[in-house]
């Protein structure tokens, strides 16, 4: 339960970021429909941000290899008639990385 509470707090935070992004754009284009999002990736209760560098990206891919992780997106739709924010959760399964793929990734990062 504690893990879900922590993740739910982050989901609410990313929904708020998505809404604020949308409001900023909607103020510039008041006659249009604006769709904005912000996304987090979770595996085993850990939230992953954007990789800092290629090595971090490699480590993340290696961690996700053969695993199913959650992708949660805050989504906001703003127009003159509608102002709605929600979240969408998807599950993504990574194929197990082979040594050949790992070597290709390493060679591209060095």
C-alpha positions in Angstrom: 0.0 0.0 0.0 2.8 2.4 0.9 4.4 1.8 -2.6 1.1 2.7 -4.4 0.7 5.8 -2.2 4.1 7.0 -3.3 3.5 6.3 -6.9 0.0 7.9 -6.7 1.6 11.0 -5.3 3.9 11.1 -8.4 0.9 10.5 -10.7 -0.9 13.5 -9.2 2.2 15.6 -9.6 2.6 14.6 -13.3 -1.0 15.2 -13.9 -0.5 18.7 -12.5 2.5 19.3 -14.7 0.5 18.2 -17.8 -2.3 20.6 -16.8 0.1 23.5 -16.3 1.8 22.8 -19.7 -1.6 22.8 -21.3 -2.7 26.0 -19.6 0.4 27.8 -20.7 -0.2 26.8 -24.3 -3.9 27.4 -24.1 -3.3 31.0 -23.0 -1.4 31.6 -26.2 -4.0 29.8 -28.4 -7.4 30.4 -26.7 -9.5 29.3 -29.7 -7.8 25.9 -30.0 -8.0 22.6 -28.3 -4.8 21.8 -26.4 -3.6 18.3 -25.5 -0.6 18.1 -23.1 1.1 15.2 -21.3 3.8 14.4 -18.9 5.0 10.8 -18.3 6.7 8.6 -15.7 8.1 5.1 -16.0 7.9 2.7 -13.0 9.5 -0.7 -12.4 9.2 -2.5 -9.1 8.1 0.6 -7.3 11.0 2.7 -8.6 10.3 5.7 -10.8 12.7 6.3 -13.7 13.4 9.7 -15.1 15.0 10.5 -18.4 18.5 9.0 -18.6 21.3 11.5 -17.6 23.6 10.2 -20.3 24.2 7.2 -22.6 25.6 5.0 -19.8 22.5 5.7 -17.7 20.3 4.9 -20.7 22.2 1.6 -21.2 21.8 0.7 -17.5 18.1 1.5 -17.6 17.7 -0.7 -20.7 19.6 -3.5 -19.1 17.3 -3.2 -16.0 14.2 -3.3 -18.1 15.5 -6.3 -20.2 12.9 -9.1 -20.0 10.7 -7.2 -17.6 7.3 -5.5 -17.7 7.2 -1.9 -16.5 4.4 0.7 -16.1 4.2 3.9 -18.2 1.9 6.4 -16.6 1.0 9.6 -18.4 -0.8 12.6 -17.1 -3.0 13.9 -19.9 -4.7 17.3 -20.0 -7.3 18.5 -22.6 -8.1 22.2 -22.6 -10.5 24.2 -24.7 -13.1 26.9 -24.3 -15.7 24.1 -23.6 -13.5 21.5 -21.8 -10.8 21.5 -19.1 -10.0 17.9 -18.2 -7.0 16.2 -16.7 -6.6 12.4 -16.2 -3.9 9.7 -16.3 -3.4 6.7 -18.5 -1.4 3.7 -17.4 0.1 1.2 -19.9 2.3 -1.8 -19.4 5.3 -2.4 -21.6 7.2 -5.6 -21.8 10.8 -5.5 -22.9 12.2 -8.4 -24.8 15.2 -9.9 -23.1 18.3 -8.2 -24.5 20.8 -10.5 -26.2 24.5 -10.2 -25.8 24.6 -9.1 -29.5 22.2 -6.2 -28.8 24.0 -5.3 -25.6 27.3 -5.1 -27.6 25.7 -2.9 -30.3 24.4 -0.5 -27.6 27.8 -0.4 -25.9 29.6 0.3 -29.2 27.1 3.1 -30.0 27.6 4.7 -26.6 31.4 4.7 -26.4 
